[in-house]
């Protein structure tokens, strides 16, 4: 340990520039994939953020998302280049884990986006849990429209409470969006659609588009209405809409263990592109 050479403190607004500068200049950084930019995250003061100071110099930082049903993500983690990253991670995580227990957090997850993280987090008993696989769709024509009694319409702000409910019914706790996350996702979506049965929202999808590239960010069906081809209907319309917009490539992510989702996407021309990310998790005693 670095002992008195390292001081761990909570993030404050006056530290914003120091954290952003370190994030921009160090190769030892991790940023979770979500709907917020780092500056937005800091300005909204979400979750827990701890800083490691070596004298007056910022040596590292760690940030966790607000807990949802006792689960949090490692939102950001960074170390100043050349500052013995293993020791800084040890100090930061020891303090973060103590804070997690005080907040009732029972599990923390992280996507291993960078290759330097596993060795340091493995010694803190983070363990591999699943692969998040990436799939692509390039140019192939989808199957015919599925036969289903559901109707589609654009999502509206008034649908937000019901979309949040479906999200929490359809996904495991660690994958569920919080209300602020979902509001941000809906705001940034290029195409947001809900499926209804008897005017009742039973499913939704959120997608983004950047020039000729599209991304299906979220698709969920109320479990009470699954296996009725409603997910297929949402996906079929999305592909049709993006084709009309001259989108050449579409991507999405799902879990390797989620075979039903993979089968759905494969039926509609998606294939694994090899850009997979390991999901690691740690249970807190």
N, C-alpha and C positions, 0 to 999 in steps of 0.2 A: 504494500500500500504506500501511498505518497504521504500519509500522515499529515502533519501541519502544512505541508507544501500545497495541499489541495483543500479548497473550501467549497462545500456544496451549499447552494442557496436557491431559494425560489425565484423564478423569473419575475421581473418587474418591467413596466413599460420603458423605463430608461435604458434597459438592456437590449432593446429591439435591434438597433443598428449593429451592435456587437455580434448578436446571434446571426443576423442575416449576412453579415460580412464573413463570418466563419463558415456558414453554410455555402456561400458562393465561392470560397477560395480553397477549401479543404477537400481532398479526394476521399476522406473518411467520413462520408455522410450517408444518411438514409432518410428518405421521405416517403411516407405512406401514400398509396394511390387512392385519392378520394376527390371530393368535389371542391376542395378549398386549396388556394395557394398558401404558401407558408406565411406570407405577410397577413393574409386574411385570418389565418388561424391565430396568430399572435395578437392581432388587433381585437379579435372577439374574445380573447382570454378563455378559450375552451380548455377543459381538462387540466392536467398537471404538467408543468414544465419546470425542470430543475437545471441549474447551471453549475458547472465545475470551474472554479476560478483558481488560477495559479498566480498569486500576487494580484496584479491589476489586469492580467491577461485572461481572456476566456479560453479555457482548455477543452471544454466540451459541453454538451447539453443532451438532455433526453426529454421527450414530451409524450404523454399518454392521452388518448382520447377520453372524453367523459364516459364513465361506465354506463353500459346498457345491460340491465339484468345481471350486474356484477361482472361484466366482461369489458375489457378495454383493448385497444390496439396501441402498439408502439408507433406513435404518429411521426416522431422525428428523433433521430439520434445522430450526433456528430462529434468528431474529435479533431482538435487542431493537429495538423500534419507534424509528425515527429515527436508527439507528446506521449509516448508509451500508451497506445490506445487501450491495451488490455487493462492496465491499472486504472485508467480514467473510467472505462466502462464499469469496472468492478465497483468503484466508489459511487458512481451515478446510480447504478442499478440497486445497490444495497439501500440507498436512501429512497429510491423510487418504490421498491418493494415494501418498505416500511410504510410509506404513504398510501400504497394500495390497500394494505390491510386496514389502515385507519379509515379508508373510504368504503370498506366492504367489497373491494374488488377481489373476486375469487379466481379469475383467469385472465392472462394477458397473451395476446397473439401478435405475430409479426410476419410480414411477407419478406422473405429473404431476397430482396431485389439486388443487393450488392454482395459480392463474394467474400468480403472481409468479415461479415457479421457472424456466420455460424460458429466459427471457432471460439469467439468471445462469449456468445450467449449459451453455447452448449455447456460451458462450465458453470452456468447459473441454472442448469437443469431445464432449459428450453429444449423441447423435443419436436422432431419432425412429426407432422400430423397428416398432411395431405399435399397434393400438388394442385395449384391453380393453373389450369391449362388454357392456352390461348387458341382460338379457332378463327379461320378466315373464310370468306366467301368471295370468290372472284368470278364474276361473269356468268355463272351457270344459271339456267332458268329454273325457278322453283316448281314444285308440283302444283297441281290444280288447287283451286281454293277448297279448303276443307268444308264439309257439311256440318254445320252446327247452328244451334238456335240463338247464339249470341250476336249482338250488334256492336259495332265499333264507333267511337266518336273521339274527338280530341279531349284530352284531360283538361280540367278546369281547376282553378284554385279551390273551389268548393269541394272538390273530390279529395283533397289532401287528407282529411281524417280517415276516410275509407281506404285510401291507398296505403296509408301507414298501417292500418289494421291488417290489410292483406299481406303487406310486407312482413309483419311480425308473425302472422299465421304460417306463411310459406317458408320462411328461412329460419335456420338455427340462430340462436341468440347472437353469436359472434358476428354473423353476417347482416343482422338487422340494421336498418337505418334509423337514426334518431329523427325526431320531428325537424330540428334545424337542418340536418343533413338532407332529408327528403325535400324540404322546401328549397334548399340550394340546388339540389339535383333537378327539380322540376323547373326552376328558373333558368338553368343552363342548358336544358334539353332542347335540341332542335326539333325533335318529334316526340311528343308525349301522347299516348293513346290509352283509353280505358275500354274494356269490354263489359257490356251490360247484358243481364238477363232480366226481363220484365222491369227494365229501367233501374235495376240494382247493379252497382259496380261489383264485378267479380274477378277482374284481372286488370293488369296494367303493364305497359312497357315504356321505358325511357331511353332515348337514343340521342347521340350527338353526331354532328357532321362538320368536318373541316375540309373545305374544298371538295375533292373527289374521294374522300375517305370517310366512311361512316363507322360508328361504334354502337353496338347494342349494349347499353350499360346496365339495364335492369329489366327483367321480365319475371312476373310472378302471377300465379293463379291461386285464388282462394282454394285451399285443400278440399273444401266441400264441393267444388265444381271442377276438380281436376279429372283427367281422362275423358273430357268432353270435347276435345280438339280446340279448346279456346286459346291455349297457348299457340297452337298451329295457326289459328286465324290471325292473331296479333303478329306473328312472325311473317306470315304470308303478305299481309298488308304492308309491313315495314319494308320488306324486300321490294315490293312493287313501287312504293313511294320513293325509295332511294334510287331505284333504276330510272324513274322519271326525272330525278334530279341529276342524272348523269354520274352518280356515284359508282366508282369502279371497284372499290374494295371495301368490305365490311368486316369488322372484327368483333369478337366477344370473348368473355372469360367465363369459365365455370370450373367446378371442382372435378378432379379425376374420379372421385368416388360418386359423383352425381351422374349415374348412368342414364336415367330417364332424360335428363336435359341433353346429354351428349347425343342420344339417339334422335331426339327431336331435331337438333341442329344439323346432324348428319343427313337426315331425310330432306332437309332444305338446302343441301349443297355446301355446308360448312365442313371444313377439314382442319385437323390439328396442324399448326404451323411451327411447332417446336419451341415457341417462346414461353415455356412454362416457368412458374415461380413456386418455390417451396413455401408452404405454410407451416410455421412452427408455433407451438403453444406451450404455456407453462401454467400449471395449476398452483395456486398459492394455498399453503396449508392454513 
